[in-house]
Amino acid sequence: MKWVFNCNFRWSAFSLLIWTAMIMTTCMADAGSFETKVNGSSANVSSANGQVSVAHGQRGMPFFARKYSAPTSEVCVQFAPAINRADVKASLSSFTNIVEFIPDRRRAGRVTLRMGCVNDAVRMAEALSGADNVVWAEVNYRQQKRPKFLPSDSSFTNQWYLHNTGQPLCMINRDMCAEKAWDITMGTSTVAIAVLDDGCDLTHPDLVPNIFINSGEYGGGKQSNGIDDDGNGYIDDWRGWNFVEGNNNPSPVDADDNHGTVMAGLIAAAVNNGTTGVVGMAGGCRFIPIRIAGASVTSSDWADAIEYAAQFADVIAISYYLNPDDVIYNAFDYALVHGRGGKGCVICCALGNDGVFRRYNTDAATAPEVLTVGGSSGYDKRPWFGDYGPSLNIVCPGGGSGDGSADDVSRLLTTDRIGASGYSADDYTWVIGTSYANALAAGAAALVVTRSPSLNGLEVRRILESTCDKIDADAWPYNVSWSQQYGFGRINAHAALTATQSVWDIYEVDDTPEGAAWITDGEIQYRSLSSSADFDWAKIAVTSSSAQIRFSVLGTTGTWLRLYNSGTNLIAQDGWGCPGYSYLTRTLSSGTYFVRVESSNNAAIPYYSLHFAVLNMSDSYESDNTNTNARLIIPREMQYKTLYPAGDLDWVTFTLLSATDVDIRTMGELDGYLELSLWNGGGMIGYSYHTNSTAHISTQLVAGTYWIKVNDEFGDEVSSYQLLLETFAADPYESDDSTNSVPVIKSGDQLLHTIYPAGDTDHVKFSLTNRANVLIMTDTINPFLNQSDGDTVLTLYRDVGGALQFVETNDDGNNWYFSAIYEAGLEPGDYYVKITGYDGSTVCADYYVSLDIFEQATVLENFLQVTNGIQMMWDGDAAFTYQVQYSGNLVDTQSWTVAANIEGRVGRHSWIDDGSITVPGPALATQRFYRVKTK
């Protein structure tokens, strides 16, 4: 059944007039069986260029898009600030369907309406969301208990993610650089991290010393006197709160409530506390246990938990899938602006474990208000489960490069529930997933706050982003310091603690459209308004025929957003300024557009950030809505697509020259109800449907031409999905069964292959001109590939006078079925890599072999004298130590003098000599020759 409901409201500051409203009272037995569409009124304001629509609107998903949560009979409503709560209550009293009117205890204009049934709640939300002076209205959805973690086997014996010394299945120094960071600080008891999860074991000896204590509810019997001593609305909350059962005991309750204890240990397991346990990333800080993940928890419960955390916490860690609802967005904004006593909390959220490209529409973890965290492996690669895309900000180690067996040393060791409860029978466990990468990010943020407690939340976030190691840059180059695979890179905690604040607003002078800086999808720009007369301009390019975009101003209140076309004509604006957080959504056609940010209260704004997002768009394959316009797809090509606008469908075509087995998959956003169908000239010959975007067809086909169609079951929009075709057939590099005819691979390459038929062997060749560290891996672009379709073995040989000399072999060193060889200090020469199926009998329809060379040249470069000193910059690696040397001339090669020894890191290195660093003084700084040697 589909309901269509129209309603218009007109409010004023002094009176409320309900122009028309009709709430139908029929309740349905199955509350999840209907779909609703909203047709609401829109307001207009006058401008010099005609009518301008107010585009503030809802940022949350429309009612029909929440396919993973159940609606309740409650409606959350945010009214404009000028609306009197008593008048609202009086005007709504005529509706007999409203069972209870619940004002928010802290937020002006926020109310919850408890209706008679779910249908009443849906239709009331539809009605109010189209009304003037209602900022947003939405059904209060029950959140599913869906943590971002993967179960694991206990096989890990070292915390490599904190200090990587080259343990098995790891490369040296591919870690958080925690040991060096701890030389500066391990955290302090005055800095707290809120763990919003399923509860924490408050009896674990590695956690007890670091549990946060609320001084307002502790001592003199306050923790159990039944009185709200600190007046925050929660009675006896002396060590956090339980939002599931509604009490002051945030311990685990159910048998599967294990996730929070793991998170707490990674963040803040105690340091040097006399146990044989583990160390947390911020082991000197305190953690606030907040139990919020449960089967009956709603969006507003999560919002309450976030706002509760903002009272006490400097950092908030969330590793659960959450609906992108306005009530949750609003709680994020509240914590970002008002948390930490007005300095703003840092909110860390895990992106997810599906191994797919993600946009913004299905998970609040992609909200611009939060630091969105992905995963990296012990090789500084994206693990098979790590989600990626424009919403990704940073990565941290999440494990996942090993085989998952009992002796898999690639996972993360942390605390577990005491005794038989928990993931293992031990008090510690080994885990994998972006949840745990997120815990490490939260710990790193807490260290930065400890080091510089005066920084606001945006400043902390910017430091973490700007000091990341640019991992895997040869394979996935960083565009303006950002990559879709890794965001700004992997957090380097030591670099973050030693960073100096750069100029905050680098975009001035941008007071006019002519000075506007470009801003791209997913980019966050850190800006300021120096006075009420200051304006900040930015510009975007919409390259698709149609795109739904969003601008957000973060970290402040009191701004206006205005959107202009290429002729600088005003076309939309954020017209509410309530509750003070500015954002603007709009559907645009292709072209150039400008956005302007200005102060709405005639005050300077020293810190804010501007975020731009493409929520959905027509993909580059359009128009492909019929089989006659089908786009070509080739085996092992990952196509990134959208279904936009509503009703869109996509066709692709391929041709087989001989009979073969075929695998066709879709993957992507969580809420896509994708239908996948396979066709030949006679009609449909295969069909698959899945509610999680992962439709799959596996079949055998004869030679001929075929078509694939993808559509959403309900014709809804899908902001991101991927389509992959795999065939069990020889790859284009054949015949490469021997070293006589092999493709050449270079550092950063990923060469796509198959092992087919059984017994097939592939080879690649590379050359070294200098001594180097080398990483060779096999992996797949298909995160759903299983062992029956994979399992490769790598063997490395060196060419010595025409004879192949064995160097190393590996099976299952990467991602269960794939392999990795890391060799330090390989000599110059020619090398061959042999790839086979396991036992010589396994076939693989989709794998790639990659190569990374970390050169260890004797001298990286000579740097000539320049005026007024020099700055030397070079790309290096964490496996090396660098020695900067100088000489007065290049004649006497024995006269080099050591100026500095620099410990290597991944990415760009620099060293400055202005004459004051080395003897013999400033006057000679421009009279030297320089070189950098590796050690």
Buried (B, 14 or more C-beta within 10 A) or exposed (E): EEBEBEBBBBBEEEEBEBEEBEBEEEEEEEBEEBBBEBEBBEBEEEEEEEEBBBBBBBBBBBBBBBBBBBBBBBBBBBBBBEBBBEBBBEBBEEBEBBEEBEBBEBBEBBBBBBBBBBBBBBBBBBBBBBBBBBBBBBBBBBBBBBBBBBEBBBBBEBBBBBBBEBBBBBBBBBBBBBBBBBEBBBBBEEBBBBBBBBBBBBEBBBBEBBBBBBEBBBEEEBBEEEEBBBEBBBBBBBBBBBBBEEBBBBBBBEEEBBBBBBBBBBBBBBBEBEEEBBBBBBBBBBBBBBBBBBEEBBBBBBBBBBBBBBBBBBBBBBBBBBBBBBBBBBBBBBBBBBBBEEBBBBBBBBBBBBBBBBBBBBBBBBBBBBBBBBBBBBBBBBBBBBBBBBBBBBBBBBBBBBBBEEEBBBBBBBBBBBEEBBBBEEBBBBBBBBBBBBBBBBBBBBBBBBBBEEBBBBBBBBBBBBBBBBBBBBBBEBEEBBBBBBBBBBBBBBBBBEBEEEEBBEBBEBBEBEBBBEBEBBBBBBBBBBEBEBBBBBBBEBEBBBBBBBBBBBBBBBBBBBBBBEEBEBBBBBBBBBBBBBBBBBBBEEEBBBBBBBBBEEEEBEBBBBBBBBBBBBBEBBEBBEBEEBBEBEBBBBBBBBBBBBEBBBBBBBEBEEEBBBBBBBBBBBBBBBBBBBBBEEEEBBEBEBBBBBBBBEEEBEEEEBBBBBBBEBEBBBBBBBBBBBBBBBBEBBEBBEBEEBBEBEBBBBBBBBBBEEEBBBBBBBEBEBBBBBBBBBBBBBBBBEEEBBBBBBBBBBBEEEEBEEBBBBBBBBBBBBBBBBBBEBEEEEBBBBBBBBEEEBBBBBBBBBBBBBBBEEEBEEBEBEEEBBEBBEBBBBBBEBBBBBBBEEEEEEEBEEBBEBBBBBBEBEBEBEBEBBEEEEEBBBEBBBBBBBE
